[in-house]
Amino acid sequence: MPLFGLLTCNLLSLSLSLLSAKPYDENCVNAAPADNTDLCYVDMKRHARASGTDGGFALYPGDNADGEGSIHCHGLAWGDDDYDIESRYKGNNIFYVSMYDHLYTRGYARNVPGAPMCGCLDKMPVVSRSDCTQVDVTELWVATFTPSNGTSSSSFDLKLDEENGVSIAFNACRGARRNNDLESYYHRLFNEGRATGEELAEVRRNLVGNRNCEQSIDNFVVTQGFEKL
């Protein structure tokens, strides 16, 4: 999926799921990323291009050494209103999180098998949680009023200052209950009327919460025609 195709995510949220660091640095080949989540399962039909198949799934019961090993998930979200400040600057946030912060700075560069490395949240593996980055934006607008001089009518012009018009800071998300947590940040968007209850419920089906992977796996396998004995 092209990076900026992510701007059209139906769920207004996206995440990265990464397994290893810096293949271009001989000191970090196959190094483990900072573990911040528990991988529950990968439903490969969510993203056929990433998995190379139109079906199948992989389950990851257990965590860390008893499960998938170290894995790092990081995401961002924006409101329903296209004119919302985070909606307008989500492209900047996507580039910062994916290309600068995680690839260039940290060197995180390997996807979970059968899933994209970066994608809309409903196309990604189901995990317990995800870190989160928000943009804090300051805009400087310049207003110019030119009065009528008898030969021309008055005019008014409003535009961003050409040199200092936009200042963007990338910070850990401030959520409804927890900071640096994608589910909690989406909860804040819902509380502020910037996202719907249905969207929040869908986020929670993908970010299931700590120690909830086993139940999420059990619920998923039933939908695939299996029964846990």
Disulfide bonds with the S-S distance in Angstrom:
Cys9-Cys120 2.05
Cys40-Cys213 1.82
Cys132-Cys173 1.99
